Amino acid sequence: MPLLREFALQFLAAAGVIGIAYALGVDDWRLNSLVIGVAAFILARCFRSPPWWQAIHLVFAPSLYLALAWQQAAGISPFWFLAAFLLVWLVFRSAATGRVPLYLSGEQTARQLAAMLPENAALLDAGAGIGSLLLPLARLRPDLVLNGIENAPLPWLIGKMRFVRLSSPRWRWDNFWTHSFAPYEAVYCFLSPAPMTKLWEKACLEMTPGRLFISKAFPVPDVLCEVLAADNDTDTLYLYRIPANPAATAQ
């Protein structure tokens, strides 16, 4: 798994530098943290990690040292750091496991979809966040059968509370990778560039030809699509019809 590999690189850099520092009697942890960052960065470059991981490796150990030094100097309880970590995990769990941050779709996207979806269509929002798409879409198109899937605990809980008085959308705490796309006329996502190729393959495998796969802001590489442009690039929608022969869609 890519995430485990990045953890391993950081561990190898830290273990190597700490071992050498101990052997040489160097106990300057400010210096050691900087060397760990550089070593982890070099390893990440050698193993061709994505650019954002290289940057994380470079700054992780120095940032950890600075945070601990600040905590000791200010007398801050370490429980606050634990609370901050738990909060970040609850909100951004998908970013760590699937390189998918939390994005909010907004009302403009809801209006775009409301204008194009057929009557009584079933739509899945894969990675639905706090329901920022489905809530306005339910108001604009009460005929639609709306479904949302989110696996980050805190966004899912917020969405659940927002929909508690509504019979639609159907709100699930689940992983969309294990959820079948077959029942839906349209699948919508607002994720990141990282999963798009794999997600398109899943849609082609499970959805009926002619149905819609819709991505906001992030196109599927090397696949022909219809583009609904917007004033802001992040509001652009990329529309893909599921083909009978997926290879025919390649550019």
C-alpha positions in Angstrom: 0.0 0.0 0.0 1.3 3.5 -0.9 0.6 4.9 2.6 2.5 2.1 4.3 5.4 2.7 2.0 5.6 6.4 2.9 5.5 5.5 6.7 8.3 3.0 6.1 10.4 5.6 4.3 10.0 8.1 7.2 10.8 5.3 9.7 13.9 4.2 7.9 15.2 7.8 7.7 14.5 8.4 11.4 16.0 5.1 12.5 19.1 5.6 10.4 19.8 9.2 11.5 19.1 8.5 15.2 21.4 5.5 15.0 24.2 7.5 13.5 23.6 10.4 15.9 23.8 8.0 18.9 27.0 6.4 17.6 28.6 9.9 17.1 27.3 11.2 20.4 25.3 14.0 18.7 22.3 15.0 20.9 21.3 18.2 19.2 17.7 17.2 18.3 17.1 20.4 16.3 19.9 19.3 14.0 18.9 15.7 14.0 15.3 16.6 13.1 16.6 18.6 10.1 18.8 15.7 9.0 15.9 13.2 9.3 13.8 15.5 7.1 16.5 15.7 4.4 17.1 11.9 4.6 13.4 11.1 4.3 13.1 13.6 1.4 16.0 11.9 -0.4 14.5 8.4 0.1 11.1 9.7 -1.2 12.8 11.0 -4.3 14.7 7.8 -4.9 11.4 5.8 -4.5 9.6 8.3 -6.7 6.9 9.2 -4.2 4.4 11.9 -5.3 5.6 15.5 -4.9 3.3 16.2 -2.0 4.7 13.2 -0.1 8.2 14.4 -0.7 7.3 17.7 0.8 5.7 16.0 3.8 8.8 13.9 4.4 11.0 17.0 4.3 9.0 18.9 6.9 7.6 16.2 9.1 10.5 15.7 11.6 11.4 19.4 11.9 7.7 20.3 12.4 7.4 17.6 15.1 10.5 18.9 16.9 9.2 22.5 16.7 5.8 21.4 18.1 7.3 19.5 21.0 9.7 22.4 21.8 6.7 24.9 21.7 4.6 22.5 23.9 7.4 22.3 26.5 8.1 26.1 26.5 4.4 27.0 26.8 3.5 24.3 29.3 0.7 23.0 27.1 -0.8 19.7 28.0 0.0 16.9 25.5 -3.7 15.9 25.6 -4.4 19.0 23.4 -2.2 17.6 20.7 -4.0 14.2 21.0 -7.3 16.0 20.7 -6.1 17.9 17.7 -4.9 14.7 16.0 -8.2 13.0 16.7 -10.2 15.9 15.3 -8.0 15.9 12.1 -8.5 12.2 11.7 -12.2 12.3 12.2 -12.5 15.0 9.4 -9.8 14.0 7.0 -9.6 10.2 7.4 -10.1 9.8 3.6 -7.2 12.0 2.8 -4.9 9.6 4.7 -6.2 6.4 3.4 -7.3 7.3 -0.1 -5.6 10.7 -0.9 -9.1 12.2 -1.0 -9.5 15.5 1.0 -12.8 16.9 2.1 -14.3 19.2 -0.6 -17.7 20.8 -0.4 -19.7 20.9 -3.7 -22.0 23.8 -3.1 -25.3 25.0 -4.6 -24.1 25.9 -8.1 -23.2 22.3 -8.7 -26.6 21.2 -7.3 -28.3 23.5 -9.8 -26.2 22.1 -12.7 -27.2 18.6 -11.8 -30.8 19.5 -11.2 -31.0 20.8 -14.8 -29.5 17.8 -16.4 -30.6 14.6 -14.5 -33.6 12.7 -15.9 -36.9 12.4 -13.9 -36.8 10.0 -11.0 -33.1 9.2 -11.6 -31.1 7.5 -8.8 -27.9 9.4 -8.1 -25.0 8.4 -5.8 -22.7 11.0 -4.3 -19.5 9.0 -3.8 -17.6 10.7 -1.0 -20.5 12.9 0.1 -18.8 14.9 2.8 -21.4 16.7 4.9 -24.1 16.6 2.3 -23.3 20.0 0.7 -24.5 18.7 -2.7 -27.4 16.4 -1.7 -29.2 18.8 0.6 -29.8 21.6 -2.0 -30.3 18.9 -4.8 -33.1 17.3 -2.7 -34.8 20.7 -2.5 -34.4 21.4 -6.2 -35.4 18.0 -7.4 -37.6 16.1 -4.9 -38.3 13.4 -7.6 -34.7 12.2 -7.5 -33.6 9.2 -5.5 -30.5 10.5 -3.8 -27.8 8.5 -2.0 -24.7 9.6 -0.2 -21.7 7.6 1.0 -19.1 9.0 3.3 -16.5 7.2 5.4 -14.9 10.0 7.4 -16.7 9.9 10.8 -17.2 13.5 11.6 -18.5 14.6 8.1 -20.8 11.6 8.0 -22.2 12.5 11.4 -22.8 16.1 10.4 -24.5 15.0 7.2 -26.6 12.5 9.2 -27.8 15.3 11.5 -28.6 17.6 8.5 -30.8 14.9 6.9 -32.5 13.6 10.1 -35.8 15.2 9.1 -35.7 14.2 5.5 -36.6 10.9 4.0 -34.2 11.6 1.2 -31.2 11.4 0.7 -30.3 7.9 1.9 -27.2 8.5 4.0 -24.6 5.8 4.5 -21.4 5.5 6.4 -19.5 3.2 4.0 -16.6 3.0 1.6 -17.7 3.7 -2.0 -15.0 1.3 -3.3 -17.0 -1.6 -1.8 -20.4 -0.2 -2.8 -21.9 -1.3 -6.1 -22.6 1.5 -8.7 -25.0 -0.8 -10.6 -28.3 0.6 -9.2 -27.6 4.2 -10.2 -28.4 6.3 -13.3 -25.7 8.7 -12.3 -22.6 8.6 -10.0 -21.1 11.9 -8.9 -17.8 12.6 -7.2 -15.6 15.5 -6.1 -12.5 13.8 -4.9 -8.9 14.4 -6.2 -6.8 13.4 -9.2 -5.4 10.3 -7.5 -8.4 7.9 -7.6 -10.0 9.0 -10.9 -8.7 6.3 -13.2 -9.5 3.5 -10.8 -12.9 5.0 -10.1 -13.7 5.2 -13.8 -12.8 1.6 -14.3 -15.1 0.7 -11.4 -18.0 2.7 -13.0 -17.4 1.1 -16.4 -17.4 -2.4 -14.8 -20.6 -1.9 -12.7 -22.8 0.7 -14.4 -25.1 0.1 -17.3 -23.9 1.5 -20.7 -25.3 5.0 -21.3 -25.5 6.0 -17.7 -23.6 9.0 -16.3 -20.4 9.3 -14.3 -19.8 12.9 -13.2 -16.6 14.3 -11.7 -16.3 17.8 -10.4 -13.0 19.6 -11.1 -10.9 16.4 -11.7 -11.2 14.7 -15.1 -10.5 11.1 -15.8 -7.1 11.0 -17.6 -7.2 10.1 -21.3 -11.0 9.6 -21.5 -13.3 11.6 -23.7 -16.0 13.6 -21.9 -18.4 16.4 -22.1 -17.4 19.5 -20.1 -19.8 21.8 -18.3 -17.5 24.8 -17.8 -18.0 27.3 -15.0 -16.6 30.7 -14.1 -14.4 28.9 -11.5 -12.4 25.9 -12.7 -13.2 24.1 -9.5 -16.9 24.2 -10.4 -16.3 22.6 -13.8 -18.2 19.3 -14.3 -16.8 16.4 -16.4 -19.5 14.2 -17.8 -18.8 10.6 -19.0 -21.3 8.2 -20.6 -20.6 4.6 -19.6 -19.6 2.9 -22.8 -20.5 -0.5 -24.1 -16.7 -0.8 -24.9 -14.7 1.2 -22.4 -11.6 1.1 -24.6 -13.5 3.2 -27.2 -13.5 6.3 -24.9 -9.7 6.7 -24.8 -8.4 9.8 -26.5 
